[in-house]
Amino acid sequence: MATDRSRRRGVTVLAAVSLLVAVLYVTGGVVSGLRSAANLVVAPFSWTINTIAKPVGHMFSGTVNYSDVVAQNQKLRYELGRAQLRANEGWALARQLTELTSEMKLPFVRSLPTVMAQVTTLSPTNFAATIDISKGRDDGVLVGMPVVANGGLVGSVIATTPHGATVRLISDANSVVGVTYGSQQTSLVISGRGVNNGLGATAIPLTTSLNPGTVLYTDGLSGALFPPGLPVAKVRRVTLTPGAATFNLTMQPTADLRHMMYLDVILWEPST
Amino acid sequence: MNRALAPVIVVTLLIVGLQLSILSSLRFSGVVIMLVWVWPLVVGLAGLTNLAVWSAVVAGVFFDTHSTTPFGLTAAVGMILAYGASRLGKEGVGDLDSAAWWVTPLLAGVAGFFAPLLYVIGGFVTFNFSLWRASLFNMMVVNAVAFAVLSRPLARVAQLAGGLGARARR
């Protein structure tokens, strides 16, 4: 009986502590310190498992997928060659564009400094689309800075440490990006739909002409979270509801968010 | 319980390490298998209430330090699973040695199915209203299958860590 009572008390105390921690999270503060302390405890275990399991895993997958690895290597070499060619061709155009945009007093991403970073950890959970990167405050990375890779906007920095940062991907359910397309007269707001669900935009007036395949860029309006001209997404599906005055869009990020090794943090802060 | 706490906590930390190092990048249909929930569940099914709840708290809190989701929510869901499972474990339901072989996987499968849903409901409680937008049904199905598959081997580990294996050998 006494054991039962003490057990119940123990469970109640633990439940209360959990609730307290959740409340602390909501109200902010304390938690960042708690996170850092807990990180220190888990780090040796993660390191041990990584040291043992990763080489074995790599060896195994390398053996099983050897032909794929060779094919991928060849494809990458080909793509690298094409990219270099395009870079050379685009150099002159980029220079012209930079001059034009600077005359229009608009920031252009090519003129903005970037920091290259490596992806260190993918989001460990199903409920948040984030990644950790290898560059942090000491390298000039600050909260709010945009991150690009694989041909488009990837997300923005939401937390930093001296030697690392956490990036919220544009596919995260809490992510919102202001975009435009074509002649840049129409602006839309697109939001993430969760880890595996791409992007979406709702309640777009029927007067807006958007077709599958249209590429959307950051609009860079006053107070925007991203500089203008970053490719964000490509329209995949237009959903029309009969009788409705608006339609919905399903989009695919232009950057391949599932295969990222390296990315660039644009050293650009949103204006307040 | 006190003597068993240390090995169970060590295994719990290893489970967290495994979750963060391996399972976060090894997705099935885009879904991460939540080993940090399976472990407290099977410890609970072994009838070790306090150890199950402690392992849920430790696994959840340490896991949440690496996630941007509401801090403590993984622990809270783990605790609910652990406590519920331990009630069944106390009655011998789901115990590897006394129940039918399929009972533990079945119970784990049911728990795995509802665990992501519990998490989303918990998200509403902590004013995070965007968790449901993830592919919830996918998560429920994949985790149900994974929980069922992993439950028996992990329950064996739980028995050993909790000292039950040693007692049975005696």
Interface residues (C-beta under 8 A of the other chain):
Chain A: R7 G10 V11 L14 A15 V17 S18 L19 V21 A22 L24 Y25 V26 V31 L34 R35 A38 N39 V41 V42 F45 S46 T48 I49 N50 A53 K54 G57 T121 L122 S123 P124 T125 N126 F127 A128 T130 I158 A159 T166 R168 A173 N174 G192 R193 G194 V195 N196 N197
Chain B: L13 L14 V16 G17 L18 Q19 L20 S21 I22 L23 S24 S25 G30 V31 V32 M34 T49 N50 V53 W54 V57 G60 V61 F62 F63 T65 H66 S67 T68 T69 P70 F71 G72 L73 T74 A75 A76 M79 Y83 P116 Y119 V120 G123 V125 T126 F127 S130 L131 R133 A134 S135 N138 M139
